[in-house]
Amino acid sequence: MKKYAKDYLWLAVLIGVVISLDQWTKALVRARLEFSYTWTPWEWLAPYARIVNWKNTGAAFGLGQNLNANTPLMILACVVILMILYYYPQIPRHDWPLRLALGLQLSGALGNLIDRVARGYVTDFISIGSFAVFNVADSSISIGVAVLIIGMWLQERKTASSSQESDALPDGAENHPEGGNLSYDESSH
């Protein structure tokens, strides 16, 4: 149990930071901006980026807005959260990209789940260009997916590189963990 405490402590800190930022920014938008109103600090920025108070009853980035999918989305979020919580301590500590990716995805799922349970919708407010309106929790999930993809790509490159190195060794030779090659010469025995 003590082994898992260290793993979950780091995860709890990450979750605390992301959810605090997510919930604070959503509350700020709801308190300062009426529903569907838009704010931008400079008029020239409005076509590119703006803050808007938007109620999202669908999935991330406004998908499924009119499907009345709040309950299925809450169930899905709970399943994802439980799976990550179960799987997380089984990830080796040196695999930090996977740990970070799952931590960000868990944080985002929790942030939006809090809104769904408390309000029946998710508050979205970041509007960039003509892209769908989103929030900090959505960003956390998206960044987690990007970190996961990059981490998998780096791991694949590392595996391919070490595979090429071992292919370059002569028959019967092995990489020695302290450097150099060890080989077994049957003719000397």
C-alpha positions in Angstrom: 0.0 0.0 0.0 2.9 2.4 0.8 4.2 1.8 -2.7 1.0 3.0 -4.2 0.8 6.1 -1.9 3.7 7.7 -3.7 2.2 7.0 -7.1 -1.2 8.4 -6.1 0.3 11.4 -4.3 1.8 12.7 -7.5 -1.5 12.0 -9.3 -3.5 13.8 -6.6 -1.3 16.9 -7.0 -1.8 17.0 -10.8 -5.5 16.5 -10.4 -5.7 19.2 -7.8 -3.9 21.7 -10.0 -5.9 21.0 -13.1 -9.3 20.8 -11.4 -8.7 24.0 -9.4 -7.7 25.9 -12.6 -10.7 24.4 -14.5 -13.3 25.1 -11.8 -12.0 28.6 -11.0 -12.0 29.7 -14.7 -15.5 28.3 -15.3 -16.8 30.0 -12.2 -15.2 33.3 -13.3 -16.8 33.1 -16.7 -20.2 32.2 -15.3 -20.0 35.1 -12.7 -18.7 37.8 -15.1 -20.3 36.9 -18.5 -23.9 36.3 -19.2 -24.8 33.1 -21.1 -23.8 33.3 -24.8 -22.1 36.7 -24.4 -18.6 37.1 -25.8 -15.7 39.1 -24.4 -12.3 39.9 -25.9 -9.6 42.3 -24.5 -9.0 43.9 -27.9 -11.4 44.2 -30.8 -8.8 43.1 -33.4 -8.4 39.8 -31.5 -12.2 38.9 -31.7 -12.0 37.0 -35.0 -9.2 34.8 -33.7 -9.8 34.3 -29.9 -12.4 35.2 -27.4 -14.1 34.2 -24.2 -17.7 33.1 -24.4 -20.0 31.7 -21.8 -21.4 28.5 -23.3 -23.4 25.6 -21.9 -22.3 22.2 -23.4 -24.7 19.3 -22.9 -22.8 17.2 -25.3 -19.3 15.7 -25.4 -15.9 17.4 -25.7 -15.9 20.4 -28.2 -19.7 20.5 -28.3 -20.1 17.2 -30.1 -23.6 15.7 -29.6 -25.0 18.9 -28.3 -28.7 18.1 -28.8 -28.6 14.3 -28.0 -29.5 14.7 -24.2 -26.4 12.5 -23.5 -25.6 13.9 -20.0 -26.2 10.6 -18.2 -24.3 8.3 -20.7 -21.4 10.8 -20.7 -21.3 10.8 -16.9 -21.3 7.0 -16.9 -18.5 6.9 -19.5 -16.5 9.5 -17.5 -16.8 7.3 -14.3 -15.7 4.2 -16.2 -12.7 6.0 -17.7 -11.8 7.5 -14.3 -12.0 4.1 -12.5 -9.9 2.4 -15.2 -7.2 5.1 -15.0 -7.2 4.9 -11.2 -6.8 1.1 -11.3 -4.2 1.0 -14.1 -2.1 4.0 -13.0 0.0 2.4 -10.2 0.9 -0.5 -12.5 2.7 1.8 -14.9 6.5 1.8 -14.3 7.7 5.1 -12.7 10.2 5.6 -15.5 7.3 5.7 -18.0 6.5 9.3 -17.1 4.9 10.2 -20.5 2.2 7.6 -19.9 1.8 8.6 -16.3 1.5 12.3 -17.3 -0.9 11.5 -20.1 -3.3 9.5 -18.0 -3.1 12.0 -15.2 -4.1 14.8 -17.5 -6.9 12.8 -19.0 -8.2 11.8 -15.6 -8.0 15.4 -14.4 -10.0 16.6 -17.4 -12.6 13.9 -17.1 -13.1 14.8 -13.4 -13.3 18.5 -14.1 -16.1 18.0 -16.7 -17.8 15.4 -14.5 -18.0 17.9 -11.7 -19.9 20.3 -14.0 -22.3 17.6 -15.3 -23.2 16.4 -11.8 -23.5 20.0 -10.3 -25.1 21.8 -13.2 -26.3 19.3 -15.8 -24.0 20.8 -18.4 -20.3 21.7 -18.9 -19.3 25.3 -19.0 -17.2 26.0 -22.1 -15.6 29.4 -22.7 -12.4 29.3 -24.8 -13.3 30.1 -28.4 -10.5 30.2 -31.0 -11.3 31.0 -34.6 -14.2 28.8 -35.9 -13.1 25.8 -33.7 -15.6 24.5 -31.1 -15.8 26.2 -27.7 -13.8 24.3 -25.0 -12.5 24.7 -21.5 -9.4 23.8 -19.3 -10.7 20.3 -18.7 -11.1 19.7 -22.4 -7.6 21.1 -22.9 -6.2 18.8 -20.3 -7.7 15.7 -22.0 -6.4 16.9 -25.4 -2.9 17.6 -24.1 -3.0 14.2 -22.3 -3.8 12.5 -25.7 -0.9 14.4 -27.4 1.5 13.5 -24.6 0.4 9.8 -25.0 0.9 9.9 -28.7 4.3 11.6 -28.5 5.4 9.2 -25.6 4.4 6.1 -27.7 6.3 7.5 -30.7 9.4 8.1 -28.6 9.1 4.6 -27.1 8.8 3.1 -30.5 11.9 5.0 -31.7 13.8 3.8 -28.7 12.7 0.2 -29.2 13.6 0.4 -32.9 17.0 1.9 -32.1 17.9 -0.8 -29.6 16.6 -3.4 -32.0 19.0 -2.1 -34.7 21.9 -2.1 -32.3 21.3 -5.7 -31.3 20.9 -6.7 -35.0 24.4 -5.1 -35.6 26.1 -7.5 -33.1 27.8 -10.6 -34.5 26.1 -13.9 -34.1 26.2 -15.2 -30.5 27.2 -11.8 -29.1 25.0 -9.9 -26.5 25.0 -6.4 -25.2 26.5 -6.3 -21.8 24.7 -3.9 -19.4 28.0 -2.3 -18.4 28.9 -1.6 -22.0 30.8 -3.6 -24.6 29.8 -6.9 -26.0 30.1 -10.3 -24.6 30.3 -13.3 -26.9 30.7 -17.0 -26.3 33.3 -18.7 -28.4 32.6 -22.4 -28.5 35.9 -23.3 -30.1 37.8 -22.3 -26.8 35.9 -24.9 -24.8 
